[in-house]
Amino acid sequence: MRLSEISKRIENDDENAFREVFDLFYFDLIAFSRKIIADEQASEDIVENVFIRLWQNRKTLGNINNLSAYLYTAIKYASINYLKARKNVSDVAIEDLDDSSLFSFTTPESSMIGKEEIRTIEKAINQLPPKLKLVFYLVKEKGLNCREVAKILNSSIRTVETQLYHSLKKIAAVLEESQVILPRRSSR
């Protein structure tokens, strides 16, 4: 069932539909918040509060075109507000966010790659600057498209595409340097 259909059911007070959305997004949203604030318990609280507000405002769900992008955006702002309150600052930039959370490369394809190669890939991803790492995470790990990521990050689609390109280029360079992938042959 599509999210737009589930949203309509939630708007009509369907608690089972709300539970479906909660179950679908809960752990991914915690992981997303944790990448911003690096605090598991606070991330859980943030996600739960966003879901509480979603249920309380369910009658306005018809105004939301993309529930997934909406939830990620809400988590982003709630996490940044948490940091502002904790650090008592007025402006938090992505560059200032905690960079200690490691990207975990766990996909079905990873079972075909050796442990050493996976460590090298994770290292390459974790060496990315925060903005590039966040874009890479949202597109490659969470499966969002560039338009959705642009909306979440308040950026242009072109900026997100460029950041994704640069992140892939940097990862490929590290992998090539460590000989996880062979250097490209020049065309003759």
C-alpha positions in Angstrom: 0.0 0.0 0.0 1.3 3.5 -0.9 2.1 6.0 1.8 -0.5 8.5 0.4 -3.2 5.9 1.0 -1.9 5.1 4.5 -1.9 8.9 5.2 -5.5 9.2 4.2 -6.4 6.3 6.6 -4.4 8.0 9.4 -6.3 11.2 8.7 -9.5 9.3 9.2 -8.3 8.1 12.7 -7.1 4.7 11.6 -4.7 3.6 14.4 -3.6 0.5 12.5 -2.4 2.7 9.6 -0.6 4.9 12.0 1.1 1.8 13.5 2.2 0.8 10.0 3.9 4.1 9.4 5.4 4.0 12.9 6.8 0.5 12.3 8.0 1.4 8.8 10.0 4.5 9.8 10.7 4.3 13.6 14.2 2.7 13.5 15.4 4.5 10.4 14.4 7.8 11.9 16.2 7.0 15.2 19.3 6.2 13.1 18.9 9.5 11.2 18.6 11.5 14.4 21.5 9.7 16.0 23.7 10.7 13.1 22.9 14.3 13.9 23.0 14.3 17.7 24.9 11.1 18.6 22.6 10.3 21.5 20.5 7.1 21.3 18.0 7.9 24.1 17.5 11.5 23.0 17.1 10.3 19.4 14.3 7.8 20.5 12.6 10.7 22.4 12.8 13.0 19.4 11.3 10.3 17.1 8.6 9.5 19.5 7.7 13.1 20.0 7.5 13.6 16.2 5.1 10.7 15.9 3.0 12.0 18.8 2.7 15.4 17.0 1.9 13.5 13.7 -1.0 11.7 15.4 -2.2 14.9 17.2 -2.2 16.7 13.8 -3.4 13.8 11.7 -6.3 15.8 10.3 -3.8 17.9 8.4 -2.0 15.0 6.8 -3.8 15.7 3.5 -1.6 18.8 3.2 1.6 16.6 3.1 2.6 15.5 -0.3 5.5 13.2 0.8 5.2 11.6 4.2 8.7 10.2 4.1 10.3 13.5 3.4 8.1 15.2 5.9 9.2 12.8 8.7 12.9 13.1 7.9 12.5 16.9 7.8 10.7 16.9 11.1 13.4 14.7 12.7 16.2 16.9 11.3 14.7 20.1 12.8 13.8 18.4 16.1 17.3 17.1 16.3 18.9 20.4 15.5 16.6 22.1 18.1 17.7 19.5 20.6 21.4 20.4 19.9 20.6 24.2 20.1 18.9 23.7 23.5 21.7 21.4 24.8 24.6 23.6 23.5 22.6 26.9 24.1 23.5 28.2 20.7 21.3 29.9 18.2 22.7 28.4 15.0 23.8 24.9 14.3 25.4 24.0 11.0 25.7 20.6 9.6 29.5 20.9 9.8 29.2 21.3 13.6 27.2 18.1 14.1 28.8 15.2 15.9 30.8 13.2 13.3 31.6 10.4 15.6 28.8 8.1 14.5 30.2 5.6 12.1 28.4 4.7 8.9 27.6 1.0 8.8 27.7 -0.6 5.4 25.2 -3.4 5.8 23.5 -4.4 2.6 22.8 -7.8 0.9 25.8 -7.0 -1.4 28.1 -6.8 1.6 27.8 -10.6 2.1 29.7 -10.9 -1.2 32.5 -8.6 -0.2 35.3 -9.6 2.2 35.5 -8.1 5.7 38.6 -6.2 4.9 36.9 -4.6 1.9 33.9 -3.7 3.9 36.1 -2.0 6.5 37.8 0.0 3.7 34.5 1.0 2.3 33.2 2.1 5.8 36.5 4.0 6.4 36.1 5.8 3.0 32.5 6.7 3.9 33.4 7.9 7.4 36.2 10.1 6.0 33.6 12.1 4.0 32.8 15.7 5.2 29.5 15.8 7.2 27.4 17.2 4.4 28.6 14.7 1.9 28.2 11.8 4.4 24.6 12.8 5.2 23.7 13.1 1.5 25.3 9.7 0.8 23.5 8.1 3.8 20.1 9.4 2.8 20.4 8.5 -0.9 22.4 5.2 -0.8 21.4 3.8 2.6 17.8 5.1 3.0 16.9 5.1 -0.6 15.6 8.6 -0.8 15.9 10.4 -4.2 17.8 13.7 -4.7 14.6 15.7 -4.7 13.5 14.3 -1.3 17.0 14.9 0.2 17.0 18.4 -1.2 13.7 19.1 0.6 15.0 17.6 3.9 18.2 19.6 3.8 16.7 22.8 2.4 19.1 22.6 -0.6 18.6 22.6 -4.3 18.3 19.3 -6.2 21.5 20.3 -8.1 23.4 20.8 -4.9 22.4 17.4 -3.6 23.3 15.8 -6.9 26.7 17.5 -6.8 27.3 16.5 -3.2 26.4 12.9 -4.0 28.7 13.0 -7.0 31.6 14.3 -4.9 31.0 11.7 -2.2 31.0 8.9 -4.7 34.2 10.3 -6.3 36.0 10.5 -2.9 34.9 7.0 -1.9 36.1 5.6 -5.3 39.4 7.4 -4.9 40.0 5.8 -1.4 38.9 2.4 -2.8 41.2 2.7 -5.8 44.1 3.8 -3.6 43.6 0.8 -1.3 43.2 -1.4 -4.3 39.7 -2.5 -3.4 38.7 -1.6 -6.9 41.1 -1.5 -9.8 42.1 1.8 -11.4 40.0 2.8 -14.4 41.7 2.2 -17.7 42.0 5.2 -19.9 40.1 4.9 -23.2 42.2 4.7 -26.3 
